[in-house]
Amino acid sequence: MSGTVVVRFGTWRQSSALERVDLYTRATVYVLVWAAVPAVIALSLTRPVRANAPAVLIAAVVLLALALGWRAIGLIRKAFLHYLGVGDMPRREVRMGAALTGALLVGLLALGAFTGMTEYPMLTTALGCATMPFLCGYAVLVPVRTGVRRILALNAALCAAVWLISGSVPLMVAALIALTFAGGWMAMTVRCSAWVLGVMYQLREARDIETRLAVAEERLRFGRDLHDVLGRNLAVVALKSELAVQLARRGRPEAVEQMVEVQRIAQESQREVREVVRGYREAGLGAELVGAQGVLKAAGIDCRVLGAQAADELPPAVHAALGWVVREAATNVLRHGDAERCTVALRVTCGDSRTAVLTVENDGVRPPAAPSPASGSGLVGLRERLSGVAGVLAAGPTGDGHFRLTAQVPLTTGADERSVREEAR
């Protein structure tokens, strides 16, 4: 799955919600592994074992448990990457983990044989803990049915070995319970955690696709408008130009009239293209508010628009300038951070100096990646546009994981408004 990330432990505050879930899931599995390894070591060093089993065998079991825990961490990490579709099958780690697990289980059974099963009843718990590190990674790599069949076969073999060594049915039942919970149940729990993590990555990828589709739809709309404007005119220009060439070759004076007509159509096409581009660049504030809300919702972001009715009170020049602010702000929300909520608020202050205030605030901003008020070509362009209507722009992180963009434009009347319109043109 494309876009999978690996989160470092030192970047929790700067991580997105998905990255935090990824980190939490992996760390939980690692904790399970390293909780099982000390348990195996502790159960291998109890007083009955120390008194009856050879020291070399005890040391070998301890070293095998440590080696299995170390190799299991690498297996689990690569197993998750393979499950999410960004890594190859870790066959070497699987073989190594299986060999270490088998050697550790044989060592524990040997400790039980030397110590005596009646004096070492905790062997069943040690066997269950010994299967956890390998099975937690292996269960993520194989299909569920395959994993269940192989775990059941392993548990049956270990229970049979306990019964052959001890001859006790209650100990065999205790071994079955320990193996089922420690090995089987934990392995299936890890598999379910990997499935949940995979679903979340798919949802993020689907949200990214929706965002790209929304942008592509807008490009198609603009392309259709240009096609509708230029298609017919260019066809007429081509025909009249061809006719003018034929007439010129024959020395006919009508060729001049045809070229004059071509010139007129070309000038008309230029005017129509400028109108299309002007309409795209200077869309009304109301339309931009609706469009931004639709695009953000399509991207999975909860977008609220407050005070949209105040747009009716604004002069045309302010309409166009604030429309650009909304468009650029929505683009920044999609491109930067991992926003879940966005609020767009428009209000007109009362008093002697009436001012239109537009605020766009979103969450999910990573502090190191948050653009500063003076950075970004988009913000520079917005300041230039707002300067044409005597407006100011302020943008930056609020310090609590939010980013706020505020545009203020003073509202003028009468002659001042006419001068602002002329300057905006």
ABEGO torsion letter per residue (X at the ends): XBGBBBBBAAAAAABBAAAAAAAAAAAAAAAAAAAAAAAAAAAAABAAAAAABBAAAAAAAAAAAAAAAAAAAAAAAAAAAAAAGABBBBAAAAAAAAAAAAAAAAAAAAAAAAAEAAABAAAAAAAAAAAAAAAAAAAAABBAAAAAAAAAAAAAAAAAAAAAAAGBAAAAAAAAAAAAAAAAAAAAAAAAAAAAAAAAAAAAAAAAAAAAAAAAAAAAAAAAAAAAAAAAAAAAAAAAAAAAAAAAAAGBAAAAAAAAAAAAAAAAAAAAAAAAAAAAAABBAAAAAAAAAAAAAAAGBBBBBBGAAAAAABBAAAAAAAAAAAAAAAAAAAABEBBABBBBBBBBBBEABBBBBBBBBBBGBBAAABBBAABEAAAAAAAAAAAAAGBBBBBEBAGAGBBBBBBBBBBBBEAAAAAAAAAAX
